[in-house]
Amino acid sequence: MNTINIKVMNKINIINQLVYILIIAVYIGFTGCSKDFLERPPQDRVTADNYYQSYEELRTSTAPLYNIVWFDYNERAGYSIGDIRANNTLSKYFNPGYYLFTVTSLDYNLLDAWSSLFKVVAQSNNTMNNIAEKASNITEEEKNGAIAECRFMRGTAYFLLVRIWGNVMIIEDNIELVENPLITLNPIEDVYKFIIRDLEYAVQNLPEKDEAGRLTKWSAEGMLAKVYLAFSGYGSTDGTRNQALLDSAKYYADDVCNNSGMELMENYEDLFKYKYNVNRAGANNLESLFSLLWVPLGPWGASNVTLSDFAFDSEVVGGVSAWGSHRASYDILTTYKARDTIRLNATYMTDGVHYPEINQSEGGYTFSGTDEAPLKKYVPGGPDDNEGMVATMNSPLNTYILRLADVYLVYAEACLGNSASLTGGEGWHYFHLVRNRANMDTIQSITFEDIMYERRIELAMEWQYWYDLVTWYYFKPDYILNYINNQTRGAGYSHTKNPDGSLDVTIVDTLPQRVNATTEDIYFPYPESEIIQNPFFNQDPVPYDFGD
């Protein structure tokens, strides 16, 4: 990271992360969500030295890790990397370089992702250090639980970083980094080992139950299963994955699936309605394992600002400003199977689909149009549909980072492992819980291609699919490059609806429809500002000293 960025980050933290908490607390106070843990402010004037003196203060210190440090990633970088790059959505006016593979080191969304994810790392590090040095009047179990929240967040940020850039620097102490900001990159394998170490600590020290929105043991086990599954393919030379790592992925996913007590939401579309937000008082969402918890009508930096980017017109958000130009890509729209209308309609708007949750006072909203299909997921309607909690660039919805359906599919993929097909067992069963919720039929024999389809369609517009492609590339490089290069990218189209709900989609222009991605395109370029400041970015990575 460059010297300026690091000094700014640490100045913020030295002044105290409580500044963030106070901002959040002030604004949440106006929302009426009195039971939300994010709104608990310090009771007196505080400094870093006299804070961390009670369990409540300890809990408050970790609250910013659930939103503010993730803001720049959530704003635009997350979906640009996860969905535009993966060819799930595109806009001819915004970030075409992501779907055409022409992103450069000067791209501002790429810099936002880098700076935001390293803010998560820095905030986690500094909070842990403060807890270790200053916390008193709390039990070891309480202290370890708060540190476990920090280590989960740090591990999750690195899990994103390693799949965006590959080799990245591992940072455990940001104060030391101020004195010596020029540090080496560390290899992918060491980054994964660091992530696993963080998440294993979180598994051991997070509680099985906590208040809505807080991380639990099940959050950590679900993320750890996903990490082990991804890591199992890294370094493969023969197209197979490491069986011991697959077994670890199965072990943790199995525990979440069978022992957490969590369940899928009954209706897929309910996942993206405000009344089911996990941190909202009285909310009932048994599927969220980790979400970014935004402040409805909150300040810039603590709110979800994706609304106006996603909503194609103000008519679907109660008249507030909306300018969304993103549409379903031709490729994903033609990927949906004819029967998969529940997930299609909850993700993209196609002609004739009725949405009772939008414009409720008028009986709902019916989309009419046969051109390119605009986004529906994360477009919850207007203020009157959401207890007033909608404004321009201010959505009331939290952002899913990990939900139960994702872990079910991780379990199925880990059980499939290096086999050609999966014809029974627990993984097969949980795969079909996801599929059957969408009213899709049972598949007697699950293949890798079936896993690819389910992950793409189930998690479309949740910023997941490019990361999946990267981890599959680890052990199937030729297959994944061929898959990417045979996608239709950038094409304009029109669609018509068949009586069974399936679509006929026709290309109507001659914009670029193929890319020629190579091995060099799997990872994004490092931000130019970082390369200029740190000469180590042009050198080979150095093994990390784990100290053990």
Phi, psi and omega in degrees: 000151181282160186301319182297311181302315184294318181295321178296313181301317183283329174298318177301315183287324179293317174304320170133133177293349180294337175304316178301314184297319181296320177300312180300315184298316181300313185285324178293332179303335180273350185271341179084004179273075193290343183262001183286129184294340181291343188267004185279104181273162171300149186276334182228175173296130187230159168229172179299330184286328182255008177269183180062034183256005178206166179297320180297318178293323177300314181295320180296327183295334180267353184301320180299340180291348180268353178208294198301322181289342179269358192303309184294328176292318183290329188302303180214333185297320185300311182281337175295316180284311189285326186241320177292314179300323182280357178071034171269334179210160176203159169224134180287351183247357185219121173055043178297337179299336181288320180271345178261001179061042178238019179295136179248174181291351179267359184295128186285331177291326177295318177295322177299318179297313181300307185293322181293313182294326175283339169293320176301315179299312183296315180296321178297314180300312184291323177295316177301316180296318179295319179297315182296324186270329193240345186291138175211167181063026177227158181278163176298323179297318179293318179297313181296326178295318179292319176297323179297323175301314180297317183288327173299312182297316179297315179297321179293319177299317179291330177295326174286314182302316185291335179267348173272314187244348183081248178292124175222166180278137175268125184235124177247340182222105183284338177294316176298328182293332177298320181285329182222079186285347183266096181238160185280159169286153176245149186289156183307315183301319180290325178298317178297319179296323178294316178301312181299319179298317178297314185287328176295323174297317180297319178301318185285338190238350175278148180285160176287332179226146177205178179292158186306129177098335180285150176293149176229176174306322183291326174301313182293319179294321179296315179292321180296320176301318181294321179294314179299320179297315179297313183294335183299335181265348185291135179083004180296140177243355184229015178082009178245161180256156181295119187293324180297322178287323173300319179296323177294320177299316178298317183301310184286322177295320178301317181296318177296313184296319190259342188235353184282338186078002180279156181221157171292146169301144182297319182245125183305317185294339180290341179301338188241035175242142186301324184292348177253013176301136189291331183264005182273138182304127178082000181294149180233088180229098182273005186257342184279121174263325174204119176232150169283127190258102185268158181266111178302129183062022183280181183284162173301127183108337179237006182242164178269108188263013184283347189307307186288336174287327186270322182287127187282342183202152181297341182293340180263001177229036172066025176094353177287161186296135178213139183221021186300124178251005181284141180225161169301139175288156174303320185297313182286326180296326178274354177276327181305132175285155188305325185276350189274053185277334180298310181287325176301310185290334178278350184248318180227150180265122175239165191305129173087359182280134182259135180238098183294340181280350179256134181056051186300325183295339179255013178089010178108183183228134177246122179284135178231121179163141182243012175274210182292141189278119179285172183283144170245319182302136183069017170244096191268001186108193185259187180305316182293338179273350189223040176056031178083359189270045177222136175209171178305128182054038181209096180265146177276357187273140171284165181252119177290129169254324177212124174232168191300320180301325177299314181293323176303318181286327173299316179301313180298317181292321178294324177290323174297316175051236182264009179278161178284332182204162178235120188245004179179183178096182185296316180299318177300317181297312184288330172304317183281340172296320176293312185293318183289331175301328179274011179064031176265150186284166180283139176254120183292326182231112182271129178249173177301321179296326176293320176298315179302314181298311184297318180294319181295314186283317181297321188249015179302138182063026171240017169066039185246326200289325178297320178298322175298316181298322179297314183288330174288329177299328181311318185243354176229057187299313181294319181299313184290318177298320177296319178300313180296315186286348176258002173286149171274118185238136173083006184275135168280153185205168168234161181221151173232151185260131175273162181303329181275005179092348178288167186243146164253123186240129185235128176291135184239004176217180184240035174295166182309132184240354178221150171240169177236067181290143178233181178307323182293344182267354182293319177258147179282157175290147174294147177303138185302322181297328179285320180297319181296319186279335188231106182294342181293344178294341179262010181243166180294149178293155182245134179306141182277139178273103181282350176075010180222000000 
